[in-house]
Amino acid sequence: MVIHSTLSRRREPLSTGPDGVVRIYVCGPTVYSRVHIGNARPFVVFSVLKRYLERRGVRCRLVANVTDVNDKIYAAARAEGVPSTELAERYTRAYIEDTDRLGLGRPDAEPTVTATMDAIIALIADLVDQGLAYPAGGDVYYRVGSFADYGRLSGRRLDEMVATEPGEAKEHPLDFALWKGRKADEDAWWDSPWGPGRPGWHIECSAMAECELGTEFEIHGGGIDLVFPHHENEIAQTEGARHRPLAKIWMHNEMLELGGGKMSKSEGNIRPLCEVLDEWPREVVLAYFLTSHYRSKIPFTEERLREAEAVCDRLRNGLRALDRAIAAPGEGTDTGLAQALVAARTRFHDALDDDFGTPGAFAAVFDLVRAVNQAVESAARPAAGQLQEVRRELTAMLDVFGLGTLDEAGPVVPDEVMDLLMQREDARGARDFARADEIRGRIRTLGFELRDTPEGPQVYPA
């Protein structure tokens, strides 16, 4: 498998660590409100990557942090008039509840800042001891100019950068905070060698990643908006302190777009994930994400969700057509279906092995569904054993995407409607188009719409 690395700007081969495990760290949410649909994209991308690797027999450890100490949390808590720890705990629970609804399982570890405080303070102390950081008035800052490779990830030069953090005590405008002295309006703080306070955002992930995965792990992931300054600063901190790479591959997903711009809380153009899942089945949300490449922007529109819904309907109809054929099988072997199964399996793996190309993998699945429809609609249906083998493989492919139980979700097409569908196909084969049109009308009276597609006839609730 090869994955495009933001750091090298080329596809890099994915290898396991010394223990045979692929270790993945993904930057998770800052819990000051409900997560939005854009926050769900990295959760889906890296959860499905883990599912695929495990399907191929590769052991994988996925870590996704929760930032529960942050300026935005203090501000939101003050606005609500509640303790910041209470607000963070509430939205951490909400984040887990909302992402659980996606049906992809949980990461192997979900560390929090509050549970990693000792390691964070120790890492800052190491940077101070090595002269890469300096205390100043209760704060501690990283000396950006001391790290020769600063800007390598984002492709920026120091003389082109603009300071992202204020600070009167900084030696240089680009230096960033590792530790922030306690402010009077901050209700949660920790003791440190530099006085009471709490960590800066960037050092939190360096420490949590090292605690859970060590250094030089296989993949560091997150949204493309985190490349600078967050991930750039993580590299400077960890490589400065440990003198070895933080991660081998830096894998970034693109953003969602709403109203022509990126979706973000700061822009105020967000849709909470929980609201989207109240309106659309989880399968539709997963198909919405995964039918686009993770490095492509996706418009968040009703039209795109309807397209994802149609994808799910086509797949669901294919699974149910297989089940009906298994219940009334033929006796022979369909050579075309056997060849289609082998080709689909190969294309599925090839697509995902090539920079996690989920659209190509979906195309392989659709090719197999098309072959299934042709086989079960033929006069000589395949034997049950062959149909069951195809059913197992198709379900296994869909399960990588969290869609393995797709046939259990959504409206069930009654047997009466499916019988009429088969009769219509017989009439069309005999070129009795008047009868075919009559049967279409009978299907409509039963509350279903028949659409002829390149994959064969499909039935949808009217």
N, C-alpha and C positions, 0 to 999 in steps of 0.2 A: 504494500500500500504506500502511496505517496501523497503528501499533503503540502499545499502551498504554505510556506512560512513567510510571515510578514518580515521577519528579521533578514532572511537571505534573499527574499523576493523571487524565490523559485520553488519548485516542487522538491520536497525533501523526502527520502525514504523513511518510513516509520519503522523503528526497531523497538524491541522490548528492552527493559532495563536488565541489569545483571541477574535479577531474580526471575526473569521471564515475564515480568508484568509491565504493561503499558500504564504509566502513571499520568493522570490528567488533572490539572488544576484549572478551575474556571472561576472568574470573578462573579460573585453573586450579587444580590441586591443590597442596597442601603435601606434599612427598614424604618422609614419615617412615614410611609403611607402604603396603601395596597399596591402591589406590583401591577404594572400595566402590560398590555399585550406584547409590547416590544421587549420587555424584560423576559418574556417567555421564550423568545427565539434562542438565546444561548442555552437555556435549560433544555429545550427540545433538541437542538443540534447535538449537544455533547452527550445527552442521555441516549440518543439514537446511535451516535458513534460508538458508545460503550456497548450497546446491544449488538451492533454489527460485529465488533471485534470479538465479543464472547461467542457469537454464532459461529465465527471462524475458528473457535477454539483457543483464542488468545485471552489470557487473564488480564483484567483491567481494573484499575482502582481510580475511581472518579471522586474528586474532592471539589465541592462548591461552597465557598465561604458565605457567611452572613455578616455584613457590617452593621454591628449594633452599637457602635460609638462613632458619632460624626456630628459636625456642625449642624447639618440639616435636621438631625434627630433632636438636638437641643432646641432648635428654633421651633420645630413642630410641637414639641412638648410644651414649651412656653405658651404657644398659641392656644393649645387645648387646656392649659392649666393643670397638667398632670406631670408626675415625675418622668424624666427621660427614660429611665430603665423600664418603667411600666409601659410607656408607649412603644419602646423597641420590642419588648416581649410580646405585646399584642400584635404588632405587625409581623413579627417573626412567625407567630402561629398562623396568621392569615396567609402569609407567603407559602407556608407548607400546605395549608388546606387548599389554596388555589392551585398550586402546581401539582398536588396529588390528583386533582381532577383530570389532569392530562393522561393519567394512566400509564406513565412510563417508569414508575418506581422512583426511589430516592437515590441520590448520590451515596457513595460508600461512607463519606464523612461530610459533615456540614459544620465546620468550626466557626466559632464566633470570636469577635475581638475580646469580649470580656473574659472568655475562658482561656485566652492566649496571652494575657497581659504580661506575665512573667517573662515569656519568651520574647515578646516585643521589646521590653525594657532591656533585656540582655543583648539583643541584636543592636539596639541603639548604642549601648555601652561599648560594644565591639567597634562600632564605627567611630565613636569618639576616641577610643584608645588608639586607633590606627590613623588618626588625624584627618579622617574623611568627613567628620562632623564636629560641630563645636557648640557648646552651651552659650546662651546669650539671654540674660534677664529672665531666667525660668523656662525659656524655650530651648530646643536643640534643633540646629539646622544642618542639612547635608550640604557639603561644599561641592557644588556641581562642577566647578572648574578642576577639581581633583580627580575626576573620572574621565580619562582620555576619550573613551568611546561614547560619551553622552551624546545622544541624538542619533545613534546608529539605527535604532528600531524605527523611528519616525522619519528618518532621512532629513532631519533638521540640523542646521549649524548653530552653534552657540550665538554667533553674532546676528542671527536671524530670529532668535527667540524673544518672546515677550514674557515677562514675569507673570506667573499665574497665582501667586500668593503675596499678600502684603506682609510687611514686617520691618519695622524701623531698625531692629537690631541686627539685621542680616549684613554679612560682609559683602554680598553680591546680590543684585536683584533676582537672579535666577535660582539662588539657593532656596530649598524648600524645607518645610517643617517636618521633623521626625517626632518631636515631642512639643506639646503646646501647654504652657503654664496655665493653671486654673484661672478662669475668669469668674467674676462675682456672680454672674447669672447662670453659671453651669452647675447643676445640682449633683453631678456624678464626677468623681475624680479618683486618681490613684497616686500613691506615693512613689517617688522615684529618686535617684541620686541627684536630680536637677530640681527637685521640688515637686509639689503636688500638681497634677495635670492629667493629660490623657494623650494618646498617640495621634500623630497625623495619619491621614488616610493611607498613604502609599506604604509606609512601613508595616502596616497591619497585614497586608497580603504577603509581603516578603516573609514575615514570621510564620504566618499560618501555613503557607505553602511548604516552608522548610520543616515545620513540625510534623506535617502529615505525610510529606513525600520526599523529604531530603532536598538535595540540590541536583541539578542536571537531570531533572526528570524529563519525560518524553514530550509532553504537550502542555503548553500554557494557553488557555483559551479565554475568550470574552468578546464583547462587542468592539467593533472597529473604533468607536468613539473613545475607547480606553487606551489606545496606542500612546497618545500624548495628552497629559503628562504621566498618567498613572503607570502604565506598563514600562515606559521609559525610566521612570523613577525606581520601579521594582528592580529592573536590571542593574541600575547603578548601585542600589543598596546591597543586593545580594552578592553581585560579582565583586563589589568593592570590599565587602566584609569577608567573603569566603574564597575569593580568587579562583572561582570556577563558574561556569554558566549556570544561570537559574533554570533554564529550560532549553531543550534542543530545538523544538519547533514552536513558533508562536502562531496560533491559528485564530483568526478573527472573523466573526460573522458580521455581515452588513446590517444596516438599520432598516426598520420599517419606515414608510413614509405616509403621512396623513396630511392631506391638503397641500401636497407639493413639497413639504419639508420633512425633515427627520422627526420621528415621534420621540418626545422626551418630556419628563415632568417639568423641566426648566422652561420648555417652550409652551407648556400648558395645553398641548394638543394630544392628549392621551386617552386611551380607553382602558379602564381596569380589566385585567384578565378575567376576574370573576364575572363581570358584566357580559363579556364576550361569550364566556362559557354558559351563561344563563340563556343566551340567545341562540347559540350554535352548539351542536354535539361536539364532544372532544375530538372525534374522528375527523370532522371537518376542519377544526383548528389545526390538527396535525398535518392533514393533507395540504392545507393552505401554506404552512411553513415548508414542507418537505418536497413539494412539487417545484419549488424554486431552489436554485443553488445557494448554499449558505453564504457565498461571497457576492450575491446579487441583492440589490435593494428590492424590497417588495412594497408596492402600494397597498395600504390597508383600506380596502373598499368593499362595498357590498358585492360588486361584480366579481372580485377575486374570491370572496367567500362562496358565492354561488358556483363558481367554477370548481372550487374544492368540494362542494357538496355533490356536484355532478360526478366528480372522480370517485367519491365514496359510493354513490349509487351504482356506477358501472361495476366497481369491484364487488359490491354486495350482490348484485344480480348474477355476476359470474360465479360466485361461491354457491349461491342457491341453485343455479342451473346445474352445477356439478352434483349437488346433493340430490336433486331430482333424478339425474341420470344414474347415480349410484343406486338409487332405490329401484330403478328399472333398467338395468344394464343390458348390454349386448353380450356377445361371446368372443368377439375377435380382438385384435390389437390394431389400433389406429397408428400407422407408421408416422403420419404427419404430426399427430399429437405427441408421439414419443420424441420426434426430432425437435418439436417446438419446446418441449420441456427442457431438453439438454441445452438448447440455444438460449432460452430465457435464464436458466441458472447461470450460464457463463456470462451473459450480458449483465445480469444483476450484480455479480461479484466484480466484473471488470469496471462497471460504472462507479461503484462505491470505493474500489481500490484506487481509482483515479481522482484524487482530491475530493473524496466523499461526494461523488456526483449523484445525489438523490434523484434529480430529474431523469437521468438515464436509467437508474434502477426502476423507477416507476414505469418508464417506457417498456422495459423488459417484462414487467408484470402485465402490462396491458397487452403485449404481444401474446403472452401465454393465455390470458383471458379470451382473446380473439380466437386463438386456436381451440380453446375449450368450447366456445360457442359453436364453432363450425363442427366440431366432433359430435357434440350432443344433439345437434340439429340434423345430423346426417341420418340416412335410412339405416345404416349399420352402426349402431352405437358400440363404443369400446366396452370391453369387459370391466367388471367391477374392480378388479385388482389394479388395472391401469388407471382408472378414474380415481381410485383412492390414493394412488401414488402421486398423481397430479394434485389432488386436494391437499395432501400433506405438504408438498413442496410450495404450493401457492400460499398456504397458511403460514408456513415458516418464513417466507419472504415478507409477507405483510406484517408478521409479528415483529420483525426488525423495526418497522415504523410504528409499532404500537397499534397496528390495525388487524391483528390476528383474529380478533373476535368481531370483526366488522359485520359478519352475517348475523350476529346476535343483536345488533343495534339497528334502529330505524324500522320503518313499516315493513311488515311481511306481506309479500305478494301472494294472494290466495291461490290454491291449486287450480281453482276454476279458471282464474285469469291465465295462469300458465298453460293450462290445457288449450284455451282459446288461442294463445300465442302459437302453440305448436300446430293447431289446425290452420291458422293463417299462413304459416310458413309452408304447409303442405299445399294450400290453395295457390300461393304465389309460385311454388315449384311447378304446379300444373297449369300456370298462367291463367288461372281463374281469378282475375283481379276484382271482379264484381263481388265474389264471395269474400275475398281478402278484405275489401273495404267494409263489407257487412260485419265481419268479425271485429275489425277495428272499432266500429261503432258499438258493438256489444261490450267490448272491453271498456270503452269510455263510460257506458252506462253503469258499470260496476265501480266507477270511481278511479280509474287508472288511465294514464295516457301512454300510448305506444309511440316510440320514436325509432326510426330506422337510422342506425349509425354505422360507421365503417367496421365496428366491432360486432355488428349484428343488431337485431331488434332489442330494444331496452324498454322496460316497463317502469313507469314512475307514478306515484300518487298524483291524481289530477288536482 
